[in-house]
Amino acid sequence: MLKYAGVVREILEEVIMYEEFEDDTDLIREEILDSLTIVYLVVQLEERFHITIDEKLVVPENFNSIRTISAFLDQIEKNSL
């Protein structure tokens, strides 16, 4: 389930340098992720994994934590098979 966690963490660490977070940290509630960071993350994920993330799915619930984002990417992968 966390097969994407390492890449998600790597992308987040590129733009969030002064915050520490774990796989289960609520990135939205802790105000680590904002709308611009989510957009950056989506673009990076699409480029690195050669996927398209439907804009209707770009909602805070899918970006709460690294674990949630990884599960979200798993779901996208399953739906594309």
C-alpha positions as CSV (number, residue, x, y, z in Angstrom):
1,M,0.0,0.0,0.0
2,L,2.9,2.4,0.6
3,K,4.7,1.7,-2.6
4,Y,4.5,5.3,-3.6
5,A,5.4,6.7,-0.1
6,G,9.1,7.2,-0.8
7,V,8.5,9.3,-4.0
8,V,5.7,11.3,-2.3
9,R,8.0,12.1,0.6
10,E,10.8,13.0,-1.8
11,I,8.6,15.4,-3.7
12,L,7.2,17.0,-0.5
13,E,10.7,17.4,0.9
14,E,11.7,19.4,-2.2
15,V,9.2,22.1,-1.2
16,I,8.6,21.7,2.5
17,M,12.0,22.0,4.0
18,Y,11.3,23.2,7.5
19,E,8.6,20.8,8.6
20,E,9.0,17.3,9.9
21,F,6.2,14.8,9.1
22,E,5.6,11.0,9.2
23,D,3.6,8.8,6.8
24,D,0.5,9.4,9.0
25,T,0.9,13.1,9.7
26,D,-2.3,15.0,8.7
27,L,-0.7,17.3,6.2
28,I,-3.8,19.4,5.8
29,R,-4.7,19.9,9.4
30,E,-1.1,20.6,10.4
31,E,-1.1,23.2,7.6
32,I,1.9,21.6,6.0
33,L,0.1,21.3,2.6
34,D,-1.6,24.2,1.0
35,S,-3.4,24.5,-2.3
36,L,-0.2,25.5,-4.2
37,T,1.8,22.6,-2.8
38,I,-1.0,20.2,-3.7
39,V,-0.9,21.5,-7.3
40,Y,2.9,21.1,-7.4
41,L,2.6,17.6,-5.9
42,V,0.0,16.6,-8.5
43,V,2.1,17.9,-11.4
44,Q,5.2,16.0,-10.1
45,L,3.2,12.8,-9.6
46,E,1.8,13.0,-13.1
47,E,5.3,13.5,-14.6
48,R,7.1,10.9,-12.5
49,F,4.5,8.1,-12.9
50,H,3.2,9.1,-16.4
51,I,-0.4,9.3,-15.1
52,T,-3.2,11.8,-15.3
53,I,-5.0,12.7,-12.1
54,D,-8.5,13.9,-12.7
55,E,-9.0,17.4,-11.3
56,K,-12.2,16.2,-9.6
57,L,-10.1,14.0,-7.5
58,V,-7.7,16.7,-6.3
59,V,-9.5,17.3,-3.0
60,P,-8.0,17.6,0.4
61,E,-9.3,14.1,1.5
62,N,-7.0,12.5,-1.0
63,F,-3.9,14.4,0.2
64,N,-4.3,14.2,4.0
65,S,-1.1,12.2,4.6
66,I,1.6,10.4,2.7
67,R,-0.2,7.2,3.5
68,T,-3.5,8.6,2.0
69,I,-1.7,9.9,-1.1
70,S,0.0,6.5,-1.6
71,A,-3.4,4.7,-1.3
72,F,-4.8,7.3,-3.7
73,L,-2.1,6.5,-6.3
74,D,-2.7,2.8,-5.8
75,Q,-6.3,3.3,-6.7
76,I,-5.4,5.3,-9.8
77,E,-3.1,2.5,-10.9
78,K,-5.8,-0.1,-10.3
79,N,-8.3,1.9,-12.3
80,S,-6.0,2.3,-15.2
81,L,-5.3,-1.5,-15.7
